């Protein structure tokens, strides 16, 4: 169990940073996807949903190549002293953002689409600009989607394994997360420690799902009232 505290801290930090970044990045993307249809939007929707159907090791492999020292991306960053993002916390964040992107975009997009056109038409009659309508109408009414996205992304990031193992290398105190520690414990036949951590993740997942149900019920009740 040596270094377990560091592993938990890395896991929580990764989940927190990924959640904040994804809520910020997913909001404009979800808004754009919710405002119409067409081939371009369908293509973008499919790309966003890819991590749901792709094996994590596939995404992890291509990220490993893209963030390696010989990739075109790193050639752009090398003048700034960055040779590779593999086996670093920053690399884990990038991988987690891409892997959890659909879990942020879809709930927020659904929330935006559920608002409908009528509130924006009313805002327009009151001479509100599209920017004002977005801040005063769309964001407040989509709060359920934001809460759902934040909880799903945080929980999904905590449970990541394939992607973080491929690009992180399980460096203790730096890129080793709880899911990797469980795998290592099983390899070492430390089933007692694996039971403890795996049980903790199961309880955490249950609490997140329960919180989502409670949030959905309370916000739905508030809307009806």
C-alpha positions in Angstrom: 0.0 0.0 0.0 3.1 2.2 -0.2 2.3 5.5 -2.0 -1.5 4.8 -2.0 -2.1 8.4 -0.7 -0.2 9.8 -3.7 -2.1 7.6 -6.1 -5.4 8.8 -4.7 -4.3 12.5 -4.9 -3.2 12.0 -8.5 -6.5 10.4 -9.4 -8.6 13.2 -7.7 -6.5 15.9 -9.3 -6.8 14.4 -12.7 -10.6 14.0 -12.4 -11.0 17.6 -11.1 -8.8 19.2 -13.8 -10.4 17.1 -16.5 -13.9 18.0 -15.3 -13.3 21.8 -15.2 -11.6 21.7 -18.6 -14.3 19.7 -20.2 -17.2 21.7 -18.9 -15.5 24.8 -20.4 -14.6 23.2 -23.7 -17.8 21.2 -24.1 -20.2 24.1 -23.6 -19.6 26.0 -26.9 -19.4 22.7 -28.8 -22.7 21.4 -27.3 -24.3 24.8 -28.0 -23.3 24.7 -31.7 -24.4 21.1 -32.1 -27.8 21.9 -30.5 -28.5 24.8 -32.9 -29.3 22.9 -36.0 -28.5 19.9 -38.1 -26.6 19.0 -41.3 -23.7 16.8 -42.5 -21.0 18.8 -40.8 -22.8 18.5 -37.4 -23.4 14.8 -37.9 -19.7 14.3 -38.7 -18.7 16.3 -35.6 -21.2 14.4 -33.5 -19.8 11.1 -34.7 -16.2 12.2 -33.9 -17.2 13.3 -30.4 -18.9 10.0 -29.7 -15.9 7.9 -30.9 -14.4 7.3 -27.4 -17.7 5.6 -26.4 -17.2 2.8 -29.0 -13.4 2.7 -29.4 -11.3 0.4 -27.2 -9.4 2.7 -24.8 -6.1 1.1 -25.9 -6.8 2.3 -29.5 -7.2 5.9 -28.3 -4.3 5.5 -25.9 -2.0 4.2 -28.7 -2.7 7.1 -31.1 -2.3 9.6 -28.2 1.0 7.9 -27.4 2.2 8.4 -30.9 0.8 12.0 -31.2 2.4 13.1 -28.0 5.7 11.3 -28.6 9.0 13.2 -29.4 8.9 12.4 -33.1 5.3 13.6 -33.8 4.5 16.8 -35.8 2.7 18.1 -32.7 5.8 17.8 -30.5 7.9 19.4 -33.3 5.8 22.5 -32.9 6.2 22.5 -29.1 9.9 21.6 -29.0 11.1 25.2 -29.3 9.2 25.8 -26.0 11.2 23.1 -24.3 8.5 20.4 -24.6 9.8 17.2 -26.2 7.0 14.9 -25.2 3.8 14.9 -23.2 3.8 11.1 -22.6 4.4 9.9 -19.1 3.4 13.3 -17.7 0.3 14.6 -15.8 -0.4 17.1 -18.6 -0.5 14.1 -21.0 -2.9 12.4 -18.7 -5.2 15.4 -18.7 -5.2 15.6 -22.5 -6.0 11.9 -22.8 -8.7 12.2 -20.2 -10.3 15.2 -21.9 -10.5 13.3 -25.2 -11.7 10.1 -23.6 -14.4 11.7 -21.6 -15.5 14.3 -24.2 -18.8 12.6 -25.1 -19.8 12.4 -21.4 -19.6 16.1 -21.2 -20.9 17.2 -24.6 -24.0 15.0 -24.8 -25.7 15.9 -21.5 -25.1 19.6 -22.1 -26.3 19.3 -25.7 -29.5 17.5 -24.5 -30.1 20.3 -22.0 -29.7 23.0 -24.6 -32.1 21.2 -27.0 -34.7 20.7 -24.3 -35.0 24.4 -23.9 -36.7 24.8 -27.3 -37.0 27.9 -29.4 -39.7 29.8 -27.5 -37.6 31.3 -24.7 -35.1 32.6 -27.2 -37.9 34.2 -29.3 -39.2 35.9 -26.1 -35.7 37.1 -25.4 -35.4 38.5 -28.9 -38.7 40.4 -28.5 -37.1 42.0 -25.4 -34.2 43.1 -27.6 -31.8 40.7 -26.0 -28.8 40.0 -28.2 -27.9 36.3 -28.9 -25.0 36.6 -26.5 -27.3 37.9 -23.7 -29.9 35.2 -24.5 -27.2 32.6 -24.1 -26.1 33.8 -20.7 -29.5 34.7 -19.3 -31.7 32.0 -20.9 -29.6 29.0 -22.1 -27.1 28.6 -19.3 -29.6 28.9 -16.3 -32.1 26.5 -17.9 -29.4 24.0 -18.9 -28.0 23.7 -15.3 -29.2 20.1 -15.1 -27.1 19.2 -18.1 -24.0 20.9 -16.6 -24.4 19.1 -13.3 -24.9 15.7 -15.1 -21.9 16.3 -17.3 -19.6 17.3 -14.4 -20.6 14.2 -12.3 -20.2 11.8 -15.3 -16.9 13.2 -16.4 -15.5 13.2 -12.8 -16.6 9.6 -12.3 -15.5 8.4 -15.7 -12.1 9.9 -15.2 -11.7 8.3 -11.8 -12.4 4.9 -13.4 -10.1 5.3 -16.4 -7.6 2.5 -17.1 -6.6 1.8 -20.7 -5.9 5.4 -21.8 -4.0 6.4 -18.7 -1.9 3.2 -18.7 -0.9 3.7 -22.3 0.2 7.3 -22.1 1.0 7.6 -18.4 3.2 4.6 -17.7 2.0 4.3 -14.1 4.7 6.4 -12.5 4.1 6.5 -8.7 3.2 9.9 -7.5 3.0 11.3 -11.0 0.8 9.3 -13.4 -0.3 6.3 -11.4 -4.0 6.3 -10.7 -6.3 4.1 -8.6 -7.4 1.9 -11.4 -3.8 1.1 -12.3 -3.0 0.4 -8.7 -5.8 -2.1 -8.5 -4.4 -3.9 -11.6 -0.9 -3.9 -10.1 -2.3 -5.4 -6.8 -4.0 -8.2 -8.7 -0.8 -9.0 -10.5 1.0 -9.1 -7.1 -1.8 -11.3 -5.7 -2.6 -8.6 -3.2 -6.3 -9.4 -3.3 -7.0 -7.8 0.1 -5.7 -4.4 -1.2 -7.5 -4.8 -4.5 -10.8 -5.6 -2.8 -10.4 -2.4 -0.7 -9.8 -0.1 -3.7 -12.2 -1.8 -6.0 -14.9 -1.7 -3.4 -14.2 2.0 -2.9 -14.6 2.7 -6.6 -17.9 0.7 -6.6 -19.3 2.8 -3.8 -18.1 5.9 -5.5 -19.8 4.9 -8.7 -23.1 4.1 -6.9 -23.0 7.5 -5.1 -22.5 9.3 -8.4 -25.4 7.5 -10.0 -27.6 8.2 -7.0 -26.7 11.8 -7.1 -27.7 12.0 -10.8 -31.1 10.6 -10.0 -31.6 13.0 -7.1 -30.5 16.0 -9.2 -32.8 15.0 -12.0 -35.8 14.6 -9.7 -35.2 17.9 -7.9 -34.6 20.0 -11.0 -37.7 18.4 -12.6 -39.8 19.2 -9.6 -38.4 22.8 -9.6 -39.4 23.2 -13.2 -42.9 22.0 -12.6 -43.3 24.3 -9.7 
